[in-house]
Amino acid sequence: MDERSFSITSSQGQQQAPTYVHKVGIPPRQNLFQEFKATIKETFFADDPLRSFKDQPKSRKFILGVEALFPILNWGRNYNLKKFRGDLISGLTIASLCIPQDIGYANLAKLQPQYGLYSSFVPPLIYAVMGSSRDIAIGPVAVVSLLLGTSLSNEIDPTTNPEEYLRLAFTATFFAGITQATLGIFRLGFLIDFLSHAAIVGFMGGAAITIALQQLKGFLGIETKNFTKKTDIVNVMHSVVSTAHHGWNWQTILIGASFLGFLLFAKFIGKKNKKFFWVPAIAPLICVILSTFFVFITRADKHGVEIVNHIKKGINPSSVKQIYFNGDYLGKGFRIGVMAGMIALTEAVAIGRTFASVKDYQLDGNKEMVALGAMNVVGSMTSCYVATGSFSRSAVNFMAGCETAVSNIVMSVVVFLTLEFITHLFKYTPKAILSSIIISAVINLVDYQAAILIWKIDKFDFVACMGAFFGVVFATVEIGLLIAVSISFAKILLQVTRPRTCILGKIPRTTVYRNIHQYPEATKVPGVLIVRVDSAIYFSNSNYVKERILRWLMDEEEQGKGDYQTRIQFLIVEMSPVTDIDTSGIHALEELHRSLEKRDIELVLANPGPVVIDKVYTSKLANMIGENKIFLTVAEAVAYCSPKLSEDP
C-alpha cells in the first residue's frame, strides 16, 4: 500500500508525530472490450439471467432454455392435487368476477360484449404457459379499455364503421404485444420505470374518475346520441345535466343505484373480514343474475331500460386477416398499440412484483414482458383486444389461495363454457348493472391515501401526481399520460442538471465531516471550505457544479471579509457521491482549479471513486492539481491543509 506522511504542527508550535495517509487507489486498466462488456452486462443483464446455465452440459442447457421460455415445464413437474385444489377454487372465484366485468369493459372499449369474454379465454391460456407470476389474473382492465375506446374512436366512429373500428382494435392489440415482447427480448424493461410511482397514482386516479363518469350514460339511461363522445369532466357533466329533464330513465337509475349499493356493501364486508373475500368476488355475478331475471319478468326493456341483447355464441374466431399490415390505419394502430402496451405492461409488472414480494419469490420482469407480449400478439389473431394483469382479479386470486398460474386456466375453461353454452342468458342483462359493476371496480383506483403520502414525502412528486390526474380528468387520457411522462422526465432532468451540493463541517470529538445544515453542531474548519457534490458530474451539470462551488466560496469569503485568520486558502471537494465523470466534468474541474489559482486558493480532492480517479489520472488533471492533493478521506485532506495554515503569518 502506497503511503504518504507529513507532520502536523500543534497550536503551541510543537511538532506532532507524522500522520500516514493512504494514497487513493487507481483501479487496473481494462481494455476497451472488457469495459464495453462490463457496461452491457450491468445495463441489460444486471440480474445475471444465464447464471443457471453455467457449467451445464449442452443437453441440460437446452432444457433450461425451454423452461425459461415456458416456465410451466419447470413448476409443472412438482404440481399435485393439493395445489390444484387451491387453483380450482381461486380460478372459479375469479371467473365469477371476470365474466360480468369483461362484458362491461368491452362496452368501455366500444366493442361488442363477446370481445371482452374472448380476451379472458385465449390470453390467460398463453400466459399460464409462458408467465412466471403465480398470482396475476389475466384479462381486460378498465384503464386500458378506456384508453383504447377513446383513442380508437378518435380515428374511426364505432357506430358508423364498426368493422373498421374492430380491425383497428386488433391492429392496436397486435402492436401492443409486439411492443411488450420487444422490450422483454431486448431487456429494455427499465424504460417503464421512467413513469414514476407518483405519476401512476395520479394517472390511475384520473382514469378511474373518467371511467366512472363515462358510466353515467348507462347508469342514468341516457341515450348514446345525447351523450358526448368526449371524456373530460366538463363535457360529460354538461351532457348529464342537459339531459336531466327528458333524457334520464328512472327505472334504469333504480336498477343501477340498488345494485351499486349492494356491490359497495359486499366490498365493505370483504374489507372488514378477510375470510369473506369471496363475497365481493361473486357479488357482480349475483347482480347480473338477479338484474337479468328482474328485467325479464317485468319486461323493463319495454320501458326504456337498455339491455345487452345479443352476445355471439362460440369461441374466438380467427382475426389474422383483419389486422392492418398496410394502409393509413397501420401507423395509427401502431401508435395506439404502443401507448396501450406500455400502460398494460406497467400495471401488470407492478401487480406481479407486489404479490411476488408478499409470497417471497423472484419475478423476472423481462420474462413477464415476453409472456404478456406473446399473449397479446396471439390474442390479436384470435379476436381479443389488449389484456393484462387485473389488480382486482389478481387480489381475489391471491386471497382465494391460488398456488400457480393454473387458476388462469380454470378461469379460461369457465369462460369457454360460458361462450359455448350460456351467452344467450345474458340477453336481458341491463346495461345499468354493467355500469354499476365498473363503477364499483374502479373506485379503488382512486388512492387518495397514496396521494397524501406523496405530498408529505416529496412535493415535486405530488405535482407529477396532480398533473397526471387533472390531465386525464379535464382533458383526455392521452394528454394525462403525456403529462405524467413529461413531469417524470422533467424530474429526472432537474435532478441530473441541478445536483445537490453542501458544505461539510467536523462533528465534535470525531474525524467525521457532515452537512452543516443536517448537523448544526458540526463546525467549519478555519481557512478551509469543504464542499460535497452529491451526483455524478456530466456535461449536463458540470458547468452548474463549478459555478455552485464558486458561489459557496464567494458566500464564505463575504462572511469572513477582513479577517485574515478565516480567509479561505483551501477548497476540498468531497467526491465520494460522485459515481462518474465525463470529459465535460474534467474540463469543469480544470476551470475550477484555474479560477482558484487566481484567488491563491488550493484545490484538494477527497475520496474520488475508481471510475473518477481513473479519469482524473488519464486526463492529466491529477498532474495539474498535484497528486499529493488527492486524499482517501476528508479528515486526511484537512490534516494536510492544517500545517500549511499554521505556517502562514
N, C-alpha and C positions, 0 to 999 in steps of 0.2 A: 504494500500500500504506500503510495507516494504521500509524503507529509511535508508540511512547511512549518516553520516555527518563528515566532517573534516574541520579544519581551514586552510586557505591559508595565508602564510606569505608574506607580500609585500616586495619590494626590499629595503625599508627603515628599515626593521626589525619589522614593526608594524603588529600585527595580525589582519586580517580582519574578518568580520562576517563569521560564519560557513556556508558552502555550503551543501545543502541537495541533495543527489544523490539517484535516484530511483534504486532499485535493479532490475536486469533483471528477468522478469517473467518466471517461469517454467510452461509449459502447463500441464493440468491434464493428468495423465497417462491413456492411452487407453489399454483395454485388446487386446490380440492377434487377436481375431476375428474381433473386431471393426477396428483395424488398417488395417487388411487384406481387409476388406470390403471397407474401405475408399480408399485404394490404387487401388483396382479393379474398383471401381466406377469412380475414377478420370482418370484412364488409358483408360478404354473401354467405359465408359458411361458419358463422360465429358459434353455432350450436354443434359443429362437427358432426354432420349427419352421416358420414361414412365411417364413424368410429366402429360400428359393429362389423364392418366388412374387413377390418384389419386382421391379417394373419389367418384368413379363412381360405379353404380350397375353392376352386372355381365353381364346383357344383353347389357348395354352400352359399357362395356369393350370389349365384343365380337365384336360389331360393329366397335369400334375404331381399334381393331386388324386387322379386314378385310380391313378397309380403309387404314391402314398403309401399308399393303401388296399390295393393289390395290388402289392407290390414285385417280384413275378416279371416284371411287364411292363417293369420297368426293367433288371434284370440279365439277363433272358431275351434281350434284343437282342444281347448280346455272348457268348451261350452258344455253345460249339463242341464238337467231337468230343473234344478233349483233356480238357476239363473233364468231359465225360460219362463218359470212361473212369475218372477218379478217383471220380466219383459212383457209377458202376456197381459198382466194387469195394467201396467203403465201404457202399453200400446192401445188397449181398448179404451182406457181413460182419455188419452189424447185424441183418439179417433172421435169420441163423442163430442169433444170440444172443437175439433178441426172442421167437421162437416158443415155445421152452420156458419162458422167463421169463413170458410172457403167460399161459400155462396155469397156472403156479404162482401168479402174482399174482391171477388170477381166483379161485383157491381161497382165497387170503388174504382177499379181499373177500367170500368166502362166496357166490360166483356160479359158474355153470356155466362150464367151460373156454372155450367158444366166445366168451364175452363179453370175455375178455382179448384174443383174436385180433381180434374186431370193433374193439376200441379201438386196435389198431395198423394198422387199414385205413383208416377214414374220417378220423379226426383228423389223421394225418400229411399226407394229401392237402390238407386245408383249410389246414394250417399252411404247407405248401410254397408255396401261392399267396399267403398273407397275412403270413407271418412274415418277419422281417428278419435272423434269425441264419442263418449258413451251416453251423453245426456241430451245432445241437441235434437230437437224435434223439427223436422223439415217441412216446409210448406209456404204458401203465400203469406206475406205480412202486410200490415196496414200501411206503413210508411212507403214501402216500395210500390205497393198497389196505387197509392195516391200519386206518387211521382210518375209512374207510367201513365196513369189516367190523365193527368194534366199535360204532360209532355207530348204524349201521342195525339191527344185531342187538339193540341195547338197546330199540329201538322195535318191531321185528317179528321173530319167530322164523323164520329162513330155512328151517328143516326142516319146520315145520308149515304155514307160509304162504309158500311160495316165490314165488307170483305177486305178492302184495302187497309182499314184500321187493324183488323186481325192480323193481316200479313206483316204490317209494320211492328205489331206487338211481338210476333215470333222472331222477326229480324232483330229487334232490340234485345230479346232474350238470348238469341244466339251470340250476339256481340258482348253481352254481359258475361256469358260463360267463357268466351274467348279471353276477355279481359282478366277475369279471375284466374283462369288456368295459366295464362301467360305470366301473371305476377308470381304465381306459385312456382312454375317451372324455372323461371329466371331468378327466383328467390328475391323478389322485389317487394316482399310483404311490408317492409319498413315504410313504404310510401303511404300506406293507410294511416300510419302513426302521425302524419302531418295534420290530420284532423284531430285537434286536441279534445280531451275529455269534456272540457267546458263547452266547446263549440257543439259537440254531440248532444250534450244535455239540453242546450238551447234549441238546437235543430229538432230534436225528438219532441220536445215540449211544444214547439210551434207547430210541428206536423200533427201532433195529437189534437191541438185546438182546431186546426184546419180540417182534419178528418171529421171531428165531431160536428163542426159547422156544416160540412157537406151532407151529413146525415140528417140535417133538419128537413131536407126535401122529403125524404121517405118518412121521417118521424111525424111530420105535420100534415103529410098527404098533399104536398104542393105538386102540381103537375110540372113535368120537365120543361115544357115550353115557357112557363112562368118563372123559372129558376135560372139564375145567372150561371154562365159557364165558367166564370172566373172563380178563383179560390180565396181571394183576400177577404178579410173580415168585413170591410166596408161594403163591398158589393153584395156579399152573402146576406148581411143583415138588412140591407136595403130591399133585397128580394123577399126576405121573410116578412118584414114589416109591411111592404106594399101589397102583399097578398093576404094579409091578416083578415080582411073583411069578407073576401069572396073566394080565397084560394085554399084555406085550411079545411081539413076534414075531421070533424070531432070524433068519429068512430076510430079513425086511424090514430089520432092523438091518444085516445083512451087505451087502445091496444098497446101502443108504444110505451106510454108512461107506466102502465101497470106492470108490464114485463121488465122494463128498465129498473123499476123499483125492486122487483123480485131478483134480478141479476145482481144489483148492488148489495142487497141483503145477503145473498149467497156468498158474495165476495167477503162481506163483513164476517160471516160465520167462519169462512176458510181462514181468514187472518187471525181471528180470535182464538181458534183452536186448530192447530196444525193437523190434528187427527182427522179433521173434516175437510182436508184439502180437495177431496173428490166432489164436494158439494158445488163449488164454483166451476169445477171442470165439466160436470154433467148438466149444470143449470141451463146453458144455451140450448142444448138438445131438448131438454124438457120444455123450454119456452117455445121452440119450434113445433114440437108435437102438440102442445096444448093450444097454441095460437092457430095452428093449421086446422085442428079439429073444431075450434070455436068459429073460425071463418066459414068452414064447410057447412056446419049445421045451421048457422044463421044467415048464410049467403051474404055476408057483409061485402063481398066483392061487387054485389049489385048496387051497393050504396056508396060507392066511391073509394073503397079500401083496395089499394093496389096489391096484386098478388104476383108471385113469381111466375106463374103459368107453366110453360113447358121447360123441362130440363131434359136435354137429349140423353137417351139411354145408350149404354155401351161404353167400352173403354176407349182410351185415346186413339183417334185416327192419326195417320202419318201426316206431317205438315212440312216435310222436306221441300216440296215443290212450291210451298207458299212463302218461303223466306226470300227476301230480295237480295240477290247477289250482284245486281247491277241496276242501273237507273238512278233517278233522282232520290228515291227513298233509301238507297243504300247508305249514303252519308248521314241522313237523318237518323236512321236506325242505329248506326254506329255511335253517333253522339249520345243518343238517349240510352243506349245499352251500356256504354262506358260509365255514365253517371249512375245508372241503376245498379250496375255491377259493383261499383265501389261502395255505395251505401249498403247494399246487401252484404257485402264482404265485411265491412266494418261492424255491422250488427252481429253477424254470425261468429266472427272471431272473438268479439267481446264476450258474447254469451258462452262460447266454448271455453274460453280462458277462465271465466268466472266459476263455472261448475268443475272444471279440471282442478282449480285451486282448492275448492271445497273438498273434493274427493282425493286430492293429493296424487294426481298423475300428470305426466307431461303431455302437452298438446303441441304438435308441430304445426305452426301457423301456415307454413308453405305447403305442407301436405293438405291442410284444410282447404286452401285456395284451389289446389288442383282438383280436389274432390268436388267442391262447390261449382267450379268451372265446368267440370265434366258433366255433372248432373244437369246444369242449365243448358249446355250445348245439346245433350241428348233430349232434354225437355223441350227445347225449341223445335226439335224434329218430331216430337210426339204431342203436339198441340198444347204445350204448357207455357205459361209465362213465368217470369223470374221468381224463383223460390229461394228461400234462405232459412236460417235458423230463427224460429219464432221464440221470443223471450217468454211469453205467457205459456205457450205449449211446452217449452223446454223446462220451465219451472214446475209445471204439473207433472211432466215426465220424470223429473228428478224426485219430486216428493212422492210419486206413486211407487218408487223403488226400482226404477229401471236399472238393469245391470250392463247391458250392451246396446248396440245400435239395432238389435233385433226388434226393439219396440217400434222403430220406424217401419220395419217390415210388417209387423202386426197391424199398424195403422194403415199401411198401404193395402193390405188384404181387406180390411173393413171398408175402405174407400172403394176398392174394386167391387165388392159385393153390393155396395150402395149404388154404384154406377150401373151395374148389371140388372139389379132386381127392384130397387125401391125409389128410383128417381121420380116416378110418377106420383109418389105420395107427397112430394113437395109442391105439387101444383097449386094448392090453396094456401101456401105459406105467405103471410102478409109481408110486404117489404118493410113495413114499420118494425117488425121484430128483428129483421136483419140490421136495421139502423140502430136499434137498441143494443144488440149484441156487439156491434162495432164500437159504439159509444162507451159501453162498459169495458171493452177490451183496451181502448186507448187511454182511458183515464189515468192508468198507472204510468203512462209515458211522461206525464207532466210531473217531473220530480222536483218539486219546489224546495224540498229539504236539501237536495244536492246544490241547487242554485244559491240557497242561503249560505251553505258551507263554502262554496266557491267565493262568494262575496267576502266572507271572513278571512279566507286564506290569501286570495290574490285578486285585487281589483281589476287588473288588466284581463284576467281570465273571465271575470264577470262581464266585462264589456263584450268579450267574444261571445259569451253565452247569450246575453241580451240582444246582441247584433243579429245572431242567427235566429233567435226566437222571433223578434219583430220583423225580420226579413221575410220569414215564412208566413207569419200571421197577416202582415199588412201588404205584402207583395205576392210572390209566388214561391213555390218550393225550390225552384231553380235558383232564384235570387237569394233565398235564405241559405242555400247550400254554398253559393258563391261567396256570400258574406262570411260564413263560417270558415271556409278555406282561406279567404283573404286575410281575415283577422288572425288566424293561426299562423299564416306565413309572416304577417306583419310582426307578430310577437317574436318569432324566430329571428327575423332580420334585426329587430330592435335589440335583442339580446346579443346578437353577433356583432352588430356595428357599434353598440354602446355598452361595452362590458363594464362591470363594476370595478372600481379601484378604491383603495382605502389607505389610510395612514396607520402604521403599526407603532405600538408602544410596548415597553417592557413591563410584564406582570411583576409586581414586587416580590422579592425573595426567590425569583426563578430566572432562568435564562430563556424564558418563553416570550415571544413577541406576538401580540394580537391586536385586532382592530380596536382603536381607542374609543370608538362610538359604542361598540359592544361591551367593552370592558373599561369603564370610566376611570378605574383605579390604575390602569396602565399609564406609564409615564414615558414621555418622549425623551430621546437621548439628545442632550445639548450638542448642537453643531452637526447633527446627523438627521436626515429625513429618510424615513423608511416607508416605501410605497409598495403595496402588493397589487398585482394585476390578476384579476380573477377570471381569466379567459385565455384561450389561445390567441395569438396575435397574427392576424391575417391582413390581406390587402384591404378588406372591408372595414377594419377598425384600427389599423396601425397608426394612421395619422391622428385619430382621436386619442389613442393611448398616449402618444408622445405629447400632444397638447394638454391632455388632462394631467399628466405628471408634471409638466412645466407650470400648470396652473396651481397645483398643490404647492410647488416650490415658491411661486410668487406670493401665495397666501401666507406661507410660513415666513418669508422674508419681510413681508409687511408687518406681521405681528412682532417680529424681533428687530425692527428698524432702529438703528442707532446703538444696539447692544452688540458689541464685538464678540462677547463670550458665546452668544447664541447664533451668531452668523452661520448659516448652513455652509459647510465645507465638503460634506459627503452626501451623496444620494444613493441609497441602497434600494435596488429593485428586487423584491421578493418574488421569485418566479416559480415556486412550486405548483401553483394552479395553472401555469402556462403549459398546456399539454403539447402544443405545436407552435411553430413559427414559420412563416414563408419569407420569400425574398423581400417583400414589402415591409414585413416586420423587422427584418435585419436592417434594412435601409432606415427605418424609423429609429432604431436604436443607435445607428451610426450618427444620424442627425441629432439625436438627443445628446450623445456624447460630445459632439462638436459645440452644441449650444451651451452645455455645461462648462466646457473648457473655457469659453469666453467669459464665464462668470467666476472662473477659478474654483470650480466645484468638480470633485472627482466622482465618476460613475462606478458603482460597485454592484455586482450581480450576486444573488444568493439562491442557491439550490435550483439551478436550471435542470430540467428533466433530461433523459437520454436523447430524445429527438432534438430538443432545443440545443443542448450543449454540442451535439454533433454538428449542427448547422452553424453554431457560433464559431467553432474552430474552422470548419470548412470555408466559411466566408471571410476568414481573417479578422473577424470582429474581435476575437479574443486578443489578437496582437494589438489592435487599436486601443482597446480598453486597458489591456495588461492582464496577462494570465494570473498574476498574483492578486487580482481584484475579483476573482470568481471563487465563491466560497460555498461550502456544503450547507451551512446554516446561517441564519441571520445573526445569531449570537457570535459566531466566528467573524462575520463581516464587521460587526460593531467592535469586537475586540481589536481587529486590525485598524479601525479608524481611531480608537481611543488614544493610543500613544502618540499618534500624529497630532491629535487635537491638543494634547498636553504640551507638545513641543513648541506650538505656536506662541509667540509673545503676547 
